[in-house]
Amino acid sequence: MLMTKGRGGGTGAGLSRVSGALLAMSRHLEVRDVLKTIVVSARELLDAEYAALGVPDDHGGFAQFVVDGVSEEQWKAIGPLPRQHGILAAMLKDATPQRLADVRRDPRFGGWPSAHPDMSDFLGLPIADGDEVLGAVFLANKRCPKPQGGCGFTAQDEELLAILAQHAAIALTNARLYERSRELTIAGERARLAHELHDAVSQKLFSLRLTAQAATALVDRDPARAKDELQQIALLAAEAADELRSAVVELRPAALDEDGLVATLRTQVQVLDRAHSARVTFVSHGVRALPAAQEEALLRVAQEALHNALRHADARQVDVTLTRHGQGARLRVVDDGRGFDPSAVRRAGRHLGLVSMRDRAGGVGGGLTVESAPGKGTAIEMEVPGG
């Protein structure tokens, strides 16, 4: 059994730190979050000045590379991601641990960019799932007195990092499976929207065709009625255009990863405001970044509520508000549309997607409330806790 001593005490402190690191990794479902947690945990556990983790791509480079101990300015100054060569390649290709007294003196060392921090003693291990190498984690500059010409990292450190790497492989595999499952869910939603688009636009075009035929037949016999039919054609064409614009917005993948929830919601509301005759507004106050699953749930519920208000409720005004609620967030979508009877849950709930909205809220530990009445509009509110 591995026995470690923490900086502040004996074996118990060390085991507590290991346990804390493993629990931290298990809490995250996004690959990027898992990678960052692994790196931070490894650096803190082994008391190193620098830590990094690289996930290889198929072209001799790294698809992802996460560092800890290097400032944002330093990282930008360093330049492009490193290539898989020298010591990094040895860890990735041969799945071998590397513990060196001075990485700069190793014959495989190929130098680093001028802005790169100076490093000496080095410890690196592959992160593997069976025969598949998922990445490599490495540490540099142990914060301790070093023997003359020796490495500050010990065999015990290597054993500790190996345990961390084993659990990191599990956490990383789980995160990848989660992201894949989310991609499949999004693909299913896109298919549903495409089907809905087909039905909605097909109906409008069919009506357009019948109305145009009627107008053609009436031009000579009854010009006044033909004029009415032509006005109806213009109205149907405008509705079909609205359906198309809205569907394009919803089918477009959300930019949550790049822009965050607030910016993504604001952009979608602005597009919907331009695409529809209804006034659509968005206001946000004090919202902090939330775990990715919660942000996605909030976004999807907002989209569903907007869809209902603009396509089913004939709303003239729709207001979206996102505010901080404790450590979490509260979303509220209010419209002045036709409303409905919430007691008719089976019919109205299914038709308006309320069941899926409640499932989304519950799936991230939140709750959903719906206030509505015939002719009185609808207010949908969702609350989620903090991460």
Buried (B, 14 or more C-beta within 10 A) or exposed (E): EEEBEBEEEEEEBBBBBBEEBBEBBBEBBBBBBBBBBBBBBBBBBBBBBBBBBBBBEEEEBBEBBBBBBBEEEEEEEBEEEBEBEBBBBBBBEEBEBBBBBBBEEBEEBEEBEEEBBEBBBBBBBBBBBEEEBBBBBBBBBBEBEBEEEEBBBBEBBBBBBEBBBBBBBBBBBBBBEBBEEBEEEBEEBBEEBEEBBEEBBEBBEEBBEEBBEBBEEBEEEEEEBBEBBBEBBEEBBEBBEBBBBBBEBBEEEBEBEEEBBBEBBBBBBEBBBEBBEBEBEBEBEEBEEBBBBBBBBBBBBBBBBBBBBBBBBEBBBBBBBBEBBEEBBBBBBBBBBBBBEBEEEEEBBEEBBBEBBBEBBEEBBBEBEBEBEEEEBBBBBBBBBBB
